[in-house]
């Protein structure tokens, strides 16, 4: 899973814990770890969602100021299916930063 560099610090701090992706099919799996700088993210969940489910709160949780801002980068390839991916950061030593829901 690739993230815009401007989101990396927020992910490492645990402020960004989800991402909306528009794919043909899921490209990650629950429990999978994906590189992010010296550490990575571990996927906690993935679920299909509709465009109407993308709220301003979801956009903020994903590190974006608005739904429109999020949608500018959510499209990956020619996919049409929308997925909500939750995750937590894991540092280079394998230490997990998993915050409780706010």
HELIX and SHEET records of a PDB file:
HELIX    1   1 UNK A    5  UNK A    7  5                                   3    
HELIX    2   2 UNK A    8  UNK A   13  1                                   6    
HELIX    3   3 UNK A   51  UNK A   53  5                                   3    
HELIX    4   4 UNK A   56  UNK A   61  1                                   6    
HELIX    5   5 UNK A   67  UNK A   74  1                                   8    
SHEET    1   A 4 UNK A  18  UNK A  23  0                                        
SHEET    2   A 4 UNK A  81  UNK A  90 -1                                        
SHEET    3   A 4 UNK A  39  UNK A  49 -1                                        
SHEET    4   A 4 UNK A  33  UNK A  36 -1                                        
SHEET    1   B 3 UNK A  18  UNK A  23  0                                        
SHEET    2   B 3 UNK A  81  UNK A  90 -1                                        
SHEET    3   B 3 UNK A  96  UNK A  97 -1                                        
END                                                                             
